[in-house]
Amino acid sequence: MIILLQFAFYYSIVFAGGYNCLMKLVTRTIGRSEFGYILDKRTVIRHFDGGISSLMLIREVERPLDIRNPVEKIRILDKGYSWLQIAIDKEYYWLSAFYDDNGQLISIYFDMTDGNIIKGGNAYFTDMFLDYELYQNKAYEIDLAELQQAYELGIINDLQYQRTLEKGKELYAYLKKNSLQLIELCHNRRQILLGIINEEMH
């Protein structure tokens, strides 16, 4: 059975005298422990240039994970896939790059955050609803309506809302002009971390 989700957004819908969307802030860690259906994985975490990066090699899954992006349905989790994460301390976006079992890039996804926090060998962020994706060398803005709804419902305050819009606008403009450089950065970082994993396994 394949799960279809909108990545990085958890919500529930309640019908009781009308339509209500119950939203909440979610905190995520670089270990991605929320993906409980990953049965076996190998992870390396290292500090780089004022931030932290991790590579997770997925060895076994309970079931694959597909998401629907602005273009089509894509698979981001299966046996042999790998996830790269890059987070800069105190920045307001969190990068996740997904690779298939042949090491081919699938997508680069950005969660807008309330400020990345790095402590020792761990890192975490609070999701600010708004996301961006670089897919097939084209940038997409995702879930702007959910950011606006979270603000209207009082889940995030004015500072968080305005800052997320501003930082998101900057990121979106960067992605439109620098997609190839970003893909190369992810490739090089993945190769470094993959080398560390291979050394540790021998």
C-alpha positions in Angstrom: 0.0 0.0 0.0 1.4 3.4 -1.0 0.8 6.5 1.2 -0.1 9.7 -0.6 0.7 12.8 1.5 1.3 16.5 1.1 4.9 16.4 2.4 5.7 18.5 5.5 2.0 19.4 6.3 0.0 17.5 8.8 -3.6 18.4 9.2 -7.0 17.0 10.1 -10.5 18.0 8.8 -13.5 18.0 11.0 -17.1 18.4 9.7 -19.3 19.8 12.4 -21.7 22.4 11.3 -19.5 23.4 8.5 -15.9 23.0 7.4 -13.1 23.5 10.0 -9.4 22.8 9.3 -7.4 22.1 12.5 -3.8 23.1 11.9 -0.9 22.9 14.3 2.8 23.7 14.4 5.0 20.7 13.9 8.7 20.4 14.9 10.9 18.1 12.9 14.5 16.9 13.6 17.3 16.0 11.2 16.8 12.4 12.2 13.3 12.4 10.6 12.0 10.0 13.2 8.4 10.9 12.2 8.8 8.5 9.2 8.2 5.3 11.3 7.7 3.1 8.3 11.5 3.3 7.5 12.5 -0.1 8.8 16.2 0.0 8.3 18.5 3.0 7.5 22.0 4.2 7.7 22.5 7.9 8.7 25.5 10.2 8.9 25.4 13.7 10.3 28.2 16.3 10.0 28.7 20.0 10.5 29.5 22.2 7.4 30.1 25.9 7.1 27.9 27.2 9.8 25.3 24.5 9.4 24.7 20.8 9.5 24.0 18.1 6.9 22.8 14.6 7.0 22.5 11.7 4.5 20.1 8.9 5.2 20.5 5.7 3.2 17.2 3.8 3.3 17.7 0.1 3.4 14.3 -1.2 4.0 10.8 0.3 4.2 7.4 -0.9 5.3 5.9 0.6 2.2 6.9 3.3 -0.3 6.0 6.9 0.0 4.6 9.0 -2.9 3.7 12.7 -2.8 1.9 14.9 -5.3 4.0 17.9 -6.2 2.8 20.8 -8.4 3.6 18.8 -11.5 2.9 15.1 -10.8 3.0 12.3 -8.3 6.5 11.3 -7.4 8.1 8.7 -5.2 10.5 10.0 -2.6 10.9 7.0 -0.3 11.6 3.3 -1.2 14.3 0.7 -0.6 17.6 2.0 -1.8 16.6 5.7 -1.9 18.5 8.4 0.0 17.7 11.7 1.6 20.1 14.6 2.0 19.3 17.4 4.4 21.1 20.7 4.7 20.3 23.3 7.4 22.1 26.5 8.2 22.0 27.6 11.8 19.4 30.3 12.5 18.3 30.4 8.8 14.6 30.2 7.9 14.6 27.4 5.4 15.5 23.7 5.5 16.6 21.8 2.5 15.8 18.1 1.8 17.0 16.5 -1.4 15.6 13.1 -2.5 17.5 10.6 -4.6 16.3 7.3 -6.1 18.0 3.9 -5.8 20.3 4.8 -8.8 21.5 7.9 -7.0 19.5 10.2 -9.4 18.1 13.4 -8.0 14.3 13.3 -7.8 13.5 16.7 -6.1 14.9 19.4 -3.8 12.3 20.5 -1.3 12.5 23.5 1.1 10.5 23.8 4.3 10.2 27.4 5.5 11.0 27.4 9.2 10.7 29.5 12.4 14.5 29.5 12.5 16.7 26.4 12.3 18.2 25.3 15.6 21.5 23.3 15.8 22.6 21.8 19.1 25.6 19.6 19.1 25.0 16.8 16.6 21.3 17.4 16.3 19.2 20.0 14.5 15.5 20.8 14.4 13.0 23.3 13.1 9.4 24.3 13.4 7.5 24.1 10.1 6.0 27.4 8.9 3.7 25.8 6.4 5.1 27.5 3.3 7.3 25.4 1.1 9.3 25.5 -2.2 10.4 22.8 -4.5 13.0 22.6 -7.2 11.8 19.9 -9.6 13.2 19.3 -13.1 15.1 22.6 -12.9 12.0 24.6 -12.2 11.0 26.3 -8.9 7.6 26.1 -7.4 5.9 27.8 -4.4 3.7 25.4 -2.4 1.1 25.9 0.4 1.0 29.7 0.5 -2.7 29.4 1.3 -1.9 27.3 4.3 0.5 29.8 5.6 -2.2 32.5 5.3 -4.7 30.3 7.0 -2.4 29.6 9.9 -2.0 33.3 10.3 -5.7 34.0 10.2 -6.3 31.3 12.8 -3.7 32.7 15.1 -1.4 29.7 14.9 1.5 31.9 13.9 1.9 35.5 14.8 2.5 38.6 12.6 6.3 38.4 12.9 6.4 34.8 11.8 4.0 35.4 9.0 5.7 38.4 7.5 9.2 36.9 8.0 8.2 33.7 6.3 6.7 35.6 3.3 9.9 37.8 3.0 12.4 34.9 3.4 10.3 32.8 1.0 10.3 35.5 -1.6 14.1 35.7 -1.4 14.5 31.9 -1.6 12.1 31.7 -4.6 14.0 34.3 -6.5 17.3 32.5 -5.7 15.9 29.1 -6.9 14.8 30.6 -10.2 18.3 31.8 -11.0 20.6 29.2 -9.4 19.0 25.8 -9.9 22.1 24.2 -11.4 24.4 25.5 -8.7 22.1 24.2 -6.1 21.9 20.8 -7.7 25.7 20.6 -7.8 25.9 21.6 -4.2 23.6 18.8 -3.2 25.4 16.3 -5.4 28.8 17.2 -3.9 27.5 17.2 -0.3 25.9 13.8 -0.9 29.1 12.4 -2.2 31.1 13.6 0.8 28.6 12.1 3.2 28.3 8.9 1.2 32.0 8.5 1.4 31.9 8.8 5.2 29.2 6.1 5.4 31.2 3.8 3.2 34.3 4.3 5.3 32.4 3.6 8.5 31.0 0.4 7.0 34.5 -1.0 6.3 
